Amino acid sequence: FCTTKGLDYEGDMGGMGGGGHAARSPTASMGNNNTQTGSGSRKRTSYDEQTMHAVTIKQMMGSQPQQISDSNGLQLPDGRNLYHVQFVAAVRSFEDNSTHVMYTMEDGTGGVMEVKQWLDDNAECTAISELRQACSKEHIYLKVVGQLKDYDGKKMVVADSIRPLSTGNEITHHFLQVVYEGEKHKQGTSGSTGSFRQPGFAGTPVLSRGAPLANNGGGESAIRQEIIMELANGGENGNTIDTVINVLRGKYEEESIRQEISYLSGEGKIYSTIDDQHYAVA
């Protein structure tokens, strides 16, 4: 187990999925869309507004300034305000510098997006460093979570988490989620799958043990819901299989828990993070 420097959710989102998150605060170096530093500054983004949306590069390139006088954030063409975004795209090129890695990525929807990942070699543990190296390859697909910035009309994502895909199903899952969130917004339904308060778990709020599990509409069995809850409570790298087994011991057989974890992984609802024993909610 390794630890990394904690980051303030207001400016940065701690390394979700263990994906080589920015130990150096990107917003401290490049400016935050939602900070408050003295009189006359913009309004600090409230906790309820710190959402994350699954998006495509085309959607991000078409984003516009929010129609709020005291905010310099961005919003999608359909009116959804952006705080954190997640997307899946292929690396077309990358530049490894002493302080950051710059990726050029595209997802086939139109245009390319530059992604900056800040580095801090003094604060990185071995697992994070190895995962970052695994991402620094051309022509592979990565999942990126971060904040979309606009610098003089040029869009860029400052990444909090970058990791390789564990299966090709994640590409399909991502684009389905993009469509689902867009349709939910059109219907005027609040609380879409991609909008949530705690970063790191797409559409799955962090729950306390013993909290009631609402039906998620997907027909998941009780054991699967409890497994998802325990993984969501695990922190930035998810939780270990052994931890889940220990918590649920007495309610379910160990073999049944392992089979359900395998099933959820195959369905793209959870994914491995720093090793094949740690899983987080997709």
N, C-alpha and C positions, 0 to 999 in steps of 0.2 A: 504493500500500500504506500502511496506517495501523496504528499500534499503540495499544493501550489498556493501562491499568494492569493488571498481572497480579494475579490473585486466587488465594488459597490454596484448593486443592481441598477442604480440610477444611471450610471455611465457605462458600465460594462456588465456582461453577463458571464458569470463564472463558468469554466470549461465544461460545457454540456457534452455529454457523451465522451468525455475524456479526450476530446479532439484537439489537443494542442492549443488551448485557449491562450489569449493574449495576456501574459503576465504583466506586461507593461500596459498601463491604461491608455487605450487609444484615444479616448475622449479628453484625457488630460493633455495629450500632445497635439490633437487635431481639432479640439473644440467639440462640445456636446450640444446636441440639438435641444436639450431639455434641462440645462443647469441654471442655477440661480447664484449669482456672484455679485451681490451688492445692489444698491438702489438703481432703479431703471432697468434692471435685467428682466429677462423673460421668466414667465411663470414656470415653476418646477413641475414636471409631469407627475401627476398623482399616481399612487400605486395601482388604482383600478384601471388606469389608462396604459399601463406598461404591458401591452399585448404583444403577441407574435403571430405573424401570418405566413402561411406557405405561399410563395409567389414564384413567378417566372421572371427571367431577365427582361423580357419584353414589358411586363407590368412595371418593373422597377424603373426601366428607362422612360416609361410614360408617366411616372409619378410627378406630382406638382406640389408646390408649397401648400400647407394646410391653410384653410380659410379661417384662421383664428389670428387675431391681431397680436396676441402675446405669445405666439409659438412660431418657431422657425422649422418645425418638423415637416415631414412629407406625407402625402396621402396618395392612394391609388386612384386611377381614373374613376372608379366606382364610388369614391368618397371615403373609403376605409382609411383611417389614420394609421401610419406606420410607426412602430417603436422598434421592435426587433423583427427581423425577417429570417426565414429559412428557405433555402433553395438547393436543388441538386443540379450540377452542371459538370461538364468535362473541362479538364485543364488543357488549354491550348499552348500556354507557355507560362514560365515562372522565372522570377529573378530573386535569388537568395542574397540578401544584403546582411550587413552586420547587425542591424537593428530591426529588420522586418523582412518578410517574404511577400513579394507582390505576384499575385496570380492573375492571369488573363483567362477568363472562363466563358463558355457559351453552352446554352442548353437546347439549341435548335428552334427557339421561339422567335429569334430575331435579335441581332446585335450581340455584343460581348460586354462583359462586366469585369472591371478590375476589382480585385479583392486584396486588401492589405491585412496581414497578420503580424502584429507586433511581437517581438521576441525579447526574452530576458533569460539569457543562458544561466545566470547566477541563481535564478529562482526555479528553473525547470528540473523536474525529476527525470529519471531515466526513461520511464514509460512515456511521458509526454514528449520528450525529445525524440524517441524512436517513432512515435506516431506522427510527429511533424515531418520526419524524414520520409516516412511512407507516403505522405501526401505530396511531397515535392517531386512529382513525376509528371511528365506530359502524357496526355491521352488516357487519363483515368478519370473516373467519375468520383466527385467528392460531394459530401453534404456540408453546407456552410450555414452557420447561424451567426448573425451579427446585426449591425445597424447600418442602414442605408444613409449615406451622406451626399450632400450636393455642394460642391465647391466651385463656385463661379460657373454654374451650369453643367459641370461634369459630375456624373454619378459615380459613386464608389461605395463598396461595402467594407466596413471595418469589422473584421471577423473576431468573434469571441470563441468560436469553435469551428474547427475544420477536421473532418475525418473521412477516410475512404468508406465506400459502401461495402456492407458485408454481403449483400446479395443484389442481383439485378432487379429483384422485386421492389427494392426501395425506390427505383426510378418510377415504376408504375404507381406505387403507393403515393409518392409525392404529387404527381400530376393529378391523380384522383382527388387528393386532398385540396389541391388548388381549385379544382372545379367545384368540389363540395362547399368550400368556404365561400366562393363567389356566389353560388346559387342560394346559400343560406342568407347571405347579405341581401340579395335581391328580394328575397321573401320577407325581409324585415325581421328575421329571427335573431335575437341577441344571443351572445355567448356561443359563437360558432366554434367548431373543433379547433381551429388554429388560434383562437384568441384566449389567452389564459394569463394568469397573474404570475405564477412561478415559472421562470424560464427553465428549459431543459427537457420538458415533457410535453410533447405536442398534444394539446387537447386534454391532458390528464392532470387535474389539479392535485397538488400535494395534499394527502389526507393523513390524519392522525390515526394511529392504530385504534381500532374499536369504533371508528366513525362509521355511520351507516353507508352502505354502498348503494347508490342509486342505479337503477337499470340504465345502462348506457345506450340502449336502443339497438345494440348489436347482437343481443341474444347470448352474451357471454355467460358461462356457467359461474356459479359462486366461487369455485376454486380459481378460475382464471381471473375473476375480478380481484380476489384477494392477492393473487400473485402480482398483478399489475399494481395494486396499492402498495405492496411492500417494496417493489422495485422503484416506484415513484418516491418513496420516502427515503431512498438510499443516498441522496446527495448527487453531486455533479457527475460521478462515475456510475450512478445506478447502485445496484446492490448485488451481492454475491448469491449464487445458487444455494450455498450452504446456509447463509443467513435466512433466506426465504424458507428453507426446509426446517430450520430450527424454530422459526416463529410459528409455522403452521403444523409443526409436529403435534400429533395427538388428534388433529382434525382430519388430516389426509395422510395417506401412505407416501413415503419418500419417492417411490417409483412413479406414483401418480403425479406428484409435483414436477418431477423431472420430465415426464411425458408432456405435461401441459406447457412447461417452459419451452420445450422443443417445438410444440405446436404453435405457440404464440410467436416464436422466432421465425418459423417458416411462413407465417401469415404476415410478417412485417410489422407486427404490433409491438415487438420489443427487439432490441438489437444488442450485440455484445459491444463492450466499450474498451477498457484497457487490456482485457484478456478474455479468454473463452469462459471464465467463471463469473465475470461481471456483466450484468445486463441492465439496460435502461429502457424506459418506455419511449417508443418511436413517436 
